[in-house]
Amino acid sequence: RSPPKTRATGVRLGGDVARNMILFGATRVFATLGFRATSVEDLLEASQISRRTFYRFFKSKDDVALAMYTLGTSSLIESCRRAIDVEPDLLRRLERCIDIHLINARDMGRLVFVLGGEAQRRESPLHARRMEVHDVLVRMLQDRDALAARIEPLVLSTLVLALEAITRT
C-alpha cells in the first residue's frame, strides 16, 4: 500500500496565487488529457492545491475551462483591437487579425485545439463566450470605415469561423 499523496500544506494561499496555480495546472492537464477526460481530481493534482481551495474559486472543471477560455479570448480580442486601430486599410486589418490568430494558435498549441473544440459544442459552457467573441470581432472589423460597414456581416462572420477552423487545425 502506497502512502497517501499530500497536497495541502496548511498554508493559506492568497486568492490570486491559488487561482493562478489552478489555471496553470489546468493548462497542462487540459492540453495533455483533453477536456472531457480531465477530472477535478486531475486539476487538484496538477495544481498542488486542496479540494477546499479549488472550490473557493471554481465550481467545477467547466468553470475552470471557462475562466481559461475567457482569459485567452479577451487577450485575442484586445490584440485584434490594437491591430485594427493602427491600420487604415481593411485588407491590412484582416491580415493583421489573421496573423494574431495564427500566432496565438502557435503559442498556445494544443490548448487552443482542446478549448476551441469544447467551445464548438452548443451544450458547452464555453459556447456562449465563443459566439460573443465572434460578434465582437465582426463588429470591430465593421466599425472602422465605410467600406467595411457595407460588407455583409455574414461574410465577416464566415471569415471569423474559417479562421477559427484554421487555427484549430
Secondary structure, 3 states (H helix, E strand, C coil): CCCCCCCCCCCCCCHHHHHHHHHHHHHHHHHHHCCCCCCHHHHHHHHCCCHHHHHHHCCCHHHHHHHHHHHHHHHHHHHHHHHHHHCCCHHHHHHHHHHHHHHHHHHHCHHHHHHHHHHHCCCCCCHHHHHHHHHHHHHHHHCCCHHHHHCCHHHHHHHHHHHHHHHHC
